[in-house]
């Protein structure tokens, strides 16, 4: 999709990005995505392709799961990118990065990245506090619990749960 700067009536399009690994997408991510989609005209949820980090799901699988769980949001688009998030923002006319903050422990690193991204390219970051229900939730924990057969059904959407269960079954 080519990003257009204005809508049919000439009004500027407010566009934001939710970048992340999404390995896999959790209910915590979905909470942030849904709320960000309400705030902006267009929201890109972008999977960061990190060659130096091993992942459970391929980029294509992660995109597919994200597409399924965001199907109800007409203004959300799923993509993947390699490189700097600010370069992706520049190429796609995106002015704002949206990040969920689970706890104070997230803040130090997120602030550092936000300030770096603002310094690099003038891209601002909007911090959104996660729903407290998900303050402990992380993809890494979900993967570990699912790997050992633990119940993650309240932590991830049903399509992700199925994919995790299938993957655990393949290993046993
Ligand atoms: O879900 P994650 O792994 O916490 O997401 C981290 C992510 C992908 C949002 C962050 O690492 C990122 O923006 N990476 C893109 C590369 C980049 O721009 N790095 C410089 C940040 S100042």
Boltz pocket constraint, residues with backbone or C-beta under 6 A from the ligand:
constraints:
  - pocket:
      binder: B
      contacts: [[A, 19], [A, 20], [A, 21], [A, 22], [A, 48], [A, 83], [A, 84], [A, 85], [A, 86], [A, 112], [A, 113], [A, 114], [A, 116], [A, 117]]
      max_distance: 6.0
